[in-house]
Amino acid sequence: MSASAIEYDPYSYELDLDPYPVYRRMRDEAPVYYNERLDFYALTRFQDNLDAFIDWQTYSSARGTVLELMGNDEIPGNMIIFMDPPRQTRYRNLVSKAFTPARIRDLAPTIRRLTVEHLD
């Protein structure tokens, strides 16, 4: 079977049941997978993803990291996940103080309480 026969549909419920054979084929046969129907690329190997993560000039997050939101325009607003350095770095440095291990530990009882309330 050729790499072109691989069909990765991130919206497929069938794929959700057992995605690992498709993931394995993509890594082996299509390390840079392109889905023509949905018009997206997927990097399927760890090192390629790490390299892309580090090379933000080539692999920008500013146009989206979620398939439904991706396009040619930058996503407006202040969501850190949709930013690139140096802007993202400034925001991350500001908010990182609120997410220290000690602060998260302090928030745990409130998070548990709210979770139980929502589930109830």
DRENPATOR-822693 format. One record per residue: residue number from 1; z, y, x of N, C-alpha, C in turn. Coordinates in Angstrom, 3 decimals, always signed. Each point is the difference from the previous one (the first is absolute). Example, Ala and Ser with C-alpha at 12.3 -4.5 7.8 and 13.67 -1.06 7.14 Angstrom:
2
+-----+----------+----------+----------+----------+----------+----------+----------+----------+----------+
!   i !       nZ !       nY !       nX !      caZ !      caY !      caX !       cZ !       cY !       cX !
+-----+----------+----------+----------+----------+----------+----------+----------+----------+----------+
!   1 !   +7.800 !   -5.690 !  +13.190 !   +0.000 !   +1.190 !   -0.890 !   +0.000 !   +1.200 !   +0.900 !
!   2 !   -0.720 !   +1.050 !   -0.350 !   +0.060 !   +1.190 !   +0.820 !   +0.730 !   +1.090 !   -0.770 !
+-----+----------+----------+----------+----------+----------+----------+----------+----------+----------+
// end
This chain:
120
+-----+----------+----------+----------+----------+----------+----------+----------+----------+----------+
!   i !       nZ !       nY !       nX !      caZ !      caY !      caX !       cZ !       cY !       cX !
+-----+----------+----------+----------+----------+----------+----------+----------+----------+----------+
!   1 !   +0.000 !   -1.183 !   +0.853 !   +0.000 !   +1.183 !   -0.853 !   +0.000 !   +1.244 !   +0.897 !
!   2 !   -0.758 !   +0.971 !   -0.329 !   -0.123 !   +1.189 !   +0.829 !   +1.030 !   +1.049 !   -0.390 !
!   3 !   +0.213 !   +0.978 !   +0.891 !   +0.956 !   +1.070 !   -0.267 !   -0.395 !   +0.797 !   -1.240 !
!   4 !   -1.295 !   +0.110 !   -0.263 !   -0.438 !   +0.771 !   -1.172 !   +0.435 !   -0.646 !   -1.304 !
!   5 !   +0.322 !   -1.299 !   +0.029 !   +0.423 !   -0.690 !   -1.213 !   +1.475 !   +0.241 !   -0.316 !
!   6 !   +0.722 !   +0.622 !   +0.900 !   +1.406 !   +0.292 !   -0.261 !   +0.074 !   +1.118 !   -1.028 !
!   7 !   +0.790 !   -0.218 !   -1.028 !   +0.211 !   +1.036 !   -1.013 !   +1.493 !   +0.282 !   -0.086 !
!   8 !   +0.390 !   +1.130 !   +0.529 !   +1.391 !   +0.432 !   -0.089 !   +0.076 !   +1.086 !   -1.070 !
!   9 !   +0.645 !   -0.332 !   -1.098 !   +0.186 !   +0.943 !   -1.099 !   +1.497 !   +0.246 !   -0.145 !
!  10 !   +0.475 !   +1.150 !   +0.437 !   +1.443 !   +0.262 !   -0.050 !   +0.551 !   +0.069 !   -1.417 !
!  11 !   -0.870 !   +0.029 !   -1.001 !   +0.433 !   +0.052 !   -1.398 !   +0.012 !   -1.377 !   -0.658 !
!  12 !   -0.342 !   -1.028 !   +0.729 !   -0.133 !   -1.339 !   -0.559 !   +1.360 !   -0.666 !   -0.192 !
!  13 !   +0.302 !   -0.358 !   -1.238 !   +1.230 !   -0.744 !   -0.275 !   -0.081 !   -1.399 !   +0.600 !
!  14 !   -1.174 !   -0.574 !   -0.003 !   -0.198 !   -1.330 !   +0.581 !   +0.332 !   +0.021 !   +1.489 !
!  15 !   -0.445 !   +1.026 !   +0.701 !   +0.293 !   +0.120 !   +1.418 !   +1.504 !   +0.121 !   +0.238 !
!  16 !   +0.691 !   +0.693 !   -0.881 !   +1.453 !   +0.165 !   +0.142 !   +0.735 !   -1.337 !   +0.026 !
!  17 !   -0.541 !   -1.007 !   -0.664 !   +0.661 !   -1.302 !   -0.059 !   +0.074 !   -0.670 !   +1.373 !
!  18 !   -1.038 !   +0.189 !   +0.809 !   -0.021 !   -0.581 !   +1.346 !   -1.002 !   +0.770 !   +0.865 !
!  19 !   +0.414 !   +1.147 !   +0.548 !   -0.942 !   +0.831 !   +0.759 !   -0.264 !   -0.482 !   +1.426 !
!  20 !   +0.831 !   -0.926 !   +0.504 !   -0.041 !   -0.313 !   +1.423 !   -1.297 !   -0.640 !   +0.484 !
!  21 !   -0.654 !   -0.862 !   -0.764 !   -1.303 !   -0.509 !   +0.476 !   -1.044 !   +1.119 !   +0.160 !
!  22 !   -0.013 !   +0.950 !   -0.920 !   -0.942 !   +1.120 !   +0.110 !   +0.368 !   +0.876 !   +1.193 !
!  23 !   +1.285 !   +0.275 !   +0.162 !   +0.433 !   +0.797 !   +1.155 !   -0.403 !   -0.686 !   +1.311 !
!  24 !   +0.186 !   -1.317 !   +0.069 !   -0.346 !   -0.742 !   +1.212 !   -1.498 !   +0.105 !   +0.283 !
!  25 !   -0.809 !   -0.193 !   -1.030 !   -1.458 !   +0.101 !   +0.182 !   -0.386 !   +1.410 !   +0.442 !
!  26 !   +0.628 !   +1.002 !   -0.597 !   -0.323 !   +1.374 !   +0.388 !   +0.340 !   +0.222 !   +1.470 !
!  27 !   +1.160 !   -0.455 !   +0.438 !   +0.371 !   +0.157 !   +1.413 !   -0.989 !   -0.724 !   +0.908 !
!  28 !   -0.389 !   -1.218 !   -0.398 !   -0.894 !   -0.807 !   +0.841 !   -1.449 !   +0.479 !   -0.031 !
!  29 !   -0.478 !   +0.392 !   -1.179 !   -1.426 !   +0.259 !   -0.181 !   -0.363 !   +1.466 !   -0.211 !
!  30 !   +0.948 !   +0.798 !   -0.437 !   -0.303 !   +1.406 !   -0.312 !   +1.170 !   +0.891 !   +0.389 !
!  31 !   +0.268 !   +0.142 !   +1.306 !   +1.151 !   +0.807 !   +0.416 !   -0.075 !   +1.446 !   -0.479 !
!  32 !   -1.215 !   +0.511 !   -0.166 !   -0.197 !   +1.301 !   -0.659 !   -0.777 !   -0.313 !   -1.270 !
!  33 !   +0.749 !   -0.198 !   -1.066 !   -0.588 !   -0.426 !   -1.270 !   -0.461 !   +1.213 !   -0.795 !
!  34 !   -1.182 !   -0.096 !   -0.572 !   -0.493 !   +1.063 !   -0.873 !   -0.283 !   -0.579 !   -1.379 !
!  35 !   +0.536 !   +0.632 !   -1.024 !   -0.247 !   -0.392 !   -1.388 !   -0.969 !   +1.017 !   -0.579 !
!  36 !   -1.247 !   -0.420 !   -0.163 !   -1.041 !   +0.911 !   -0.468 !   +0.234 !   +0.431 !   -1.448 !
!  37 !   +0.430 !   -0.936 !   -0.827 !   +0.190 !   +0.295 !   -1.425 !   +1.067 !   +1.084 !   -0.222 !
!  38 !   +1.106 !   -0.085 !   +0.738 !   +1.085 !   +0.973 !   -0.162 !   -0.031 !   +1.091 !   +1.075 !
!  39 !   -0.905 !   -0.115 !   +0.962 !   -0.204 !   +0.984 !   +1.059 !   +1.272 !   +0.282 !   +0.804 !
!  40 !   +0.517 !   -1.055 !   +0.647 !   +1.130 !   +0.197 !   +0.902 !   -0.101 !   -0.981 !   +1.163 !
!  41 !   +0.643 !   +0.382 !   +1.079 !   +0.127 !   -0.859 !   +1.170 !   +1.440 !   -0.498 !   +0.087 !
!  42 !   +0.175 !   -1.163 !   +0.592 !   +1.330 !   -0.536 !   +0.274 !   +0.000 !   -0.588 !   +1.400 !
!  43 !   +0.934 !   +0.431 !   +0.806 !   +0.202 !   -0.606 !   +1.312 !   +0.915 !   -1.199 !   -0.207 !
!  44 !   -0.379 !   -1.146 !   +0.551 !   +0.705 !   -1.233 !   -0.339 !   +0.824 !   -0.587 !   +1.140 !
!  45 !   -0.018 !   +0.630 !   +1.153 !   +0.761 !   -0.516 !   +1.144 !   +1.070 !   +1.005 !   +0.411 !
!  46 !   +1.118 !   -0.547 !   +0.441 !   +1.148 !   +0.832 !   +0.341 !   -0.354 !   +1.085 !   +1.021 !
!  47 !   -0.596 !   -0.398 !   +1.114 !   -0.267 !   +0.973 !   +1.062 !   -0.944 !   +1.096 !   -0.477 !
!  48 !   -0.996 !   -0.350 !   -0.802 !   -0.919 !   +1.002 !   -0.539 !   +0.745 !   +0.994 !   -0.887 !
!  49 !   +0.929 !   -0.516 !   -0.807 !   +0.797 !   +0.885 !   -0.858 !   +0.901 !   +0.897 !   +0.829 !
!  50 !   +0.622 !   -0.561 !   +1.021 !   +0.861 !   +0.800 !   +0.873 !   -0.809 !   +1.090 !   +0.694 !
!  51 !   -1.161 !   -0.363 !   +0.519 !   -0.857 !   +0.993 !   +0.662 !   -0.408 !   +1.109 !   -0.972 !
!  52 !   -0.334 !   -0.366 !   -1.229 !   -0.395 !   +0.992 !   -1.005 !   +1.185 !   +0.883 !   -0.378 !
!  53 !   +1.170 !   -0.580 !   -0.098 !   +1.203 !   +0.762 !   -0.319 !   +0.259 !   +1.074 !   +1.057 !
!  54 !   -0.211 !   -0.363 !   +1.241 !   +0.237 !   +0.934 !   +1.110 !   -1.111 !   +1.043 !   +0.093 !
!  55 !   -1.233 !   -0.380 !   -0.304 !   -1.157 !   +0.899 !   +0.105 !   -0.230 !   +0.727 !   -1.330 !
!  56 !   +0.911 !   +0.904 !   -0.322 !   -0.078 !   +0.693 !   -1.288 !   -1.182 !   +0.956 !   -0.083 !
!  57 !   -0.554 !   +0.420 !   +1.138 !   -1.170 !   +0.879 !   -0.059 !   -1.202 !   -0.727 !   -0.596 !
!  58 !   -0.134 !   -1.291 !   +0.301 !   -1.102 !   -0.798 !   -0.532 !   +0.340 !   -0.585 !   -1.362 !
!  59 !   +1.230 !   -0.485 !   -0.142 !   +0.428 !   -0.701 !   -1.215 !   +1.042 !   +0.840 !   -0.733 !
!  60 !   -0.435 !   +1.067 !   -0.585 !   +0.881 !   +0.962 !   -0.661 !   +0.614 !   -0.567 !   -1.272 !
!  61 !   +1.234 !   +0.432 !   -0.281 !   +0.660 !   -0.317 !   -1.269 !   -0.168 !   +1.124 !   -1.010 !
!  62 !   -0.558 !   +1.112 !   +0.434 !   -0.071 !   +1.197 !   -0.847 !   -0.914 !   -0.177 !   -1.211 !
!  63 !   -0.887 !   -0.972 !   +0.035 !   -0.893 !   -0.239 !   -1.147 !   +0.471 !   -1.186 !   -0.837 !
!  64 !   +1.196 !   -0.462 !   +0.300 !   +0.604 !   -1.041 !   -0.809 !   +0.266 !   -1.283 !   +0.744 !
!  65 !   +0.995 !   -0.705 !   -0.470 !   +0.327 !   -1.327 !   +0.508 !   +0.018 !   -1.003 !   -1.142 !
!  66 !   -0.291 !   +0.485 !   -1.194 !   -0.012 !   -0.816 !   -1.207 !   -1.427 !   +0.015 !   -0.537 !
!  67 !   -0.557 !   -1.160 !   -0.205 !   -1.410 !   -0.113 !   -0.370 !   -0.377 !   +0.913 !   -1.165 !
!  68 !   +0.848 !   +0.071 !   -1.025 !   -0.321 !   +0.805 !   -1.182 !   -0.061 !   +1.499 !   +0.297 !
!  69 !   +0.659 !   +0.433 !   +1.055 !   +0.045 !   +1.426 !   +0.309 !   -0.957 !   +0.416 !   +1.101 !
!  70 !   -0.609 !   -0.966 !   +0.670 !   -0.827 !   +0.331 !   +1.156 !   -1.301 !   +0.670 !   -0.419 !
!  71 !   -0.398 !   +0.947 !   +0.810 !   -1.243 !   +0.709 !   -0.263 !   -0.380 !   +0.834 !   +1.198 !
!  72 !   -0.867 !   +0.962 !   -0.227 !   -0.471 !   +0.848 !   +1.088 !   +0.897 !   +1.202 !   +0.247 !
!  73 !   +0.830 !   +0.338 !   -0.970 !   +0.846 !   +1.183 !   +0.131 !   +1.407 !   -0.389 !   +0.395 !
!  74 !   +0.658 !   +0.927 !   +0.708 !   +1.397 !   -0.230 !   +0.322 !   +0.815 !   +0.030 !   -1.276 !
!  75 !   +1.051 !   -0.810 !   -0.029 !   +0.878 !   -0.055 !   -1.161 !   +0.956 !   +1.185 !   +0.086 !
!  76 !   +0.035 !   +0.841 !   -1.035 !   +0.880 !   +1.168 !   +0.048 !   +1.461 !   -0.408 !   -0.160 !
!  77 !   +0.884 !   +0.877 !   +0.435 !   +1.425 !   -0.248 !   -0.184 !   +0.700 !   -0.313 !   +1.299 !
!  78 !   +1.236 !   -0.421 !   -0.153 !   +0.856 !   -0.189 !   +1.166 !   +0.556 !   -1.412 !   +0.112 !
!  79 !   -0.790 !   -0.998 !   -0.340 !   +0.450 !   -1.376 !   +0.183 !   -0.289 !   -0.411 !   +1.437 !
!  80 !   +1.044 !   -0.335 !   +0.734 !   -0.122 !   -0.278 !   +1.426 !   -1.008 !   -1.114 !   +0.287 !
!  81 !   -0.079 !   -0.991 !   -0.869 !   -0.910 !   -1.122 !   +0.236 !   -1.467 !   +0.444 !   +0.013 !
!  82 !   -0.300 !   +1.137 !   -0.610 !   -1.366 !   +0.511 !   -0.041 !   -0.207 !   +1.153 !   +0.988 !
!  83 !   +0.742 !   -0.007 !   +1.085 !   -0.122 !   +1.032 !   +1.028 !   -0.316 !   -0.641 !   +1.342 !
!  84 !   -0.536 !   +0.793 !   +0.890 !   -0.219 !   -0.387 !   +1.387 !   +0.823 !   +0.911 !   +0.890 !
!  85 !   +0.275 !   -0.435 !   +1.248 !   +0.635 !   +0.899 !   +0.959 !   -0.897 !   +1.220 !   +0.238 !
!  86 !   +0.514 !   +1.119 !   +0.360 !   +1.405 !   +0.289 !   +0.284 !   +0.810 !   +0.344 !   -1.262 !
!  87 !   -0.681 !   +0.264 !   -1.109 !   +0.714 !   +0.351 !   -1.245 !   +0.963 !   -1.114 !   -0.407 !
!  88 !   -0.462 !   -1.248 !   +0.015 !   +0.853 !   -1.119 !   -0.376 !   +1.230 !   -0.084 !   +0.911 !
!  89 !   -0.193 !   +0.220 !   +1.277 !   +1.106 !   -0.071 !   +0.959 !   +1.077 !   +1.019 !   -0.334 !
!  90 !   -0.410 !   +1.221 !   -0.344 !   +0.982 !   +1.034 !   -0.367 !   +0.811 !   -0.433 !   -1.215 !
!  91 !   -0.679 !   -0.492 !   -1.032 !   +0.702 !   -0.446 !   -1.211 !   +0.906 !   -1.196 !   +0.295 !
!  92 !   -0.493 !   -0.956 !   +0.740 !   +0.808 !   -1.195 !   +0.317 !   +1.244 !   +0.388 !   +0.777 !
!  93 !   -0.130 !   +0.918 !   +0.937 !   +1.179 !   +0.429 !   +0.756 !   +1.026 !   +0.672 !   -0.904 !
!  94 !   -0.475 !   +0.744 !   -0.989 !   +0.925 !   +0.660 !   -0.932 !   +0.731 !   -1.005 !   -0.892 !
!  95 !   -0.719 !   -0.944 !   -0.567 !   +0.628 !   -0.914 !   -0.960 !   +0.717 !   -1.171 !   +0.657 !
!  96 !   -0.285 !   -0.283 !   +1.257 !   +0.612 !   -1.164 !   +0.643 !   +1.519 !   +0.108 !   +0.057 !
!  97 !   +0.517 !   +1.207 !   +0.045 !   +1.451 !   +0.191 !   +0.036 !   +0.664 !   -0.496 !   -1.284 !
!  98 !   -0.739 !   -0.013 !   -1.092 !   +0.549 !   -0.465 !   -1.285 !   -0.075 !   -1.517 !   -0.148 !
!  99 !   -0.656 !   -0.684 !   +0.935 !   -0.183 !   -1.436 !   -0.123 !   +0.574 !   -0.778 !   +1.175 !
! 100 !   +1.104 !   +0.479 !   +0.540 !   +0.667 !   -0.744 !   +1.065 !   +0.639 !   -1.246 !   -0.606 !
! 101 !   +0.262 !   -1.019 !   +0.812 !   +0.661 !   -1.204 !   -0.537 !   +1.319 !   +0.314 !   -0.708 !
! 102 !   +0.787 !   +0.919 !   +0.555 !   +1.279 !   +0.354 !   -0.630 !   -0.222 !   +0.651 !   -1.363 !
! 103 !   -0.983 !   +0.880 !   -0.094 !   -0.267 !   +0.677 !   -1.276 !   -0.495 !   -0.992 !   -1.051 !
! 104 !   -0.848 !   -0.908 !   +0.377 !   -0.486 !   -1.014 !   -0.935 !   +1.157 !   -0.884 !   -0.459 !
! 105 !   +0.888 !   -0.372 !   +0.925 !   +1.189 !   -0.783 !   -0.367 !   +0.842 !   +0.752 !   -1.026 !
! 106 !   +0.156 !   +1.318 !   +0.183 !   +0.763 !   +0.825 !   -0.942 !   -0.665 !   +0.047 !   -1.378 !
! 107 !   -1.319 !   -0.058 !   -0.023 !   -0.738 !   +0.065 !   -1.268 !   -0.054 !   -1.338 !   -0.744 !
! 108 !   +0.291 !   -1.091 !   +0.690 !   -0.164 !   -1.335 !   -0.583 !   +0.722 !   -0.172 !   -1.336 !
! 109 !   +1.267 !   +0.415 !   -0.159 !   +0.653 !   -0.183 !   -1.304 !   -0.713 !   +0.753 !   -1.131 !
! 110 !   -0.463 !   +1.193 !   +0.267 !   -0.718 !   +0.779 !   -1.016 !   -1.330 !   -0.664 !   -0.335 !
! 111 !   -0.685 !   -0.494 !   +1.003 !   -1.278 !   -0.675 !   -0.225 !   +0.221 !   -1.258 !   -0.837 !
! 112 !   +1.034 !   -0.766 !   +0.315 !   +0.309 !   -1.202 !   -0.783 !   +0.320 !   +0.361 !   -1.451 !
! 113 !   +0.823 !   +1.027 !   -0.195 !   +0.381 !   +0.404 !   -1.343 !   -1.220 !   +0.432 !   -0.812 !
! 114 !   -0.842 !   +0.815 !   +0.591 !   -1.206 !   +0.453 !   -0.707 !   -0.942 !   -1.173 !   -0.295 !
! 115 !   -0.106 !   -0.912 !   +0.918 !   -0.859 !   -1.162 !   -0.208 !   +0.496 !   -0.831 !   -1.174 !
! 116 !   +1.298 !   -0.253 !   -0.032 !   +0.577 !   -0.774 !   -1.111 !   -0.210 !   +0.732 !   -1.316 !
! 117 !   +0.202 !   +1.306 !   -0.016 !   -0.208 !   +0.779 !   -1.226 !   -1.444 !   -0.115 !   -0.499 !
! 118 !   -0.939 !   +0.119 !   +0.915 !   -1.419 !   -0.092 !   -0.392 !   -0.362 !   -1.407 !   -0.463 !
! 119 !   +0.539 !   -1.001 !   +0.652 !   -0.295 !   -1.372 !   -0.407 !   +0.635 !   -0.339 !   -1.354 !
! 120 !   +1.180 !   +0.530 !   -0.228 !   +0.661 !   -0.220 !   -1.293 !   -0.769 !   +0.679 !   -1.112 !
+-----+----------+----------+----------+----------+----------+----------+----------+----------+----------+
// end
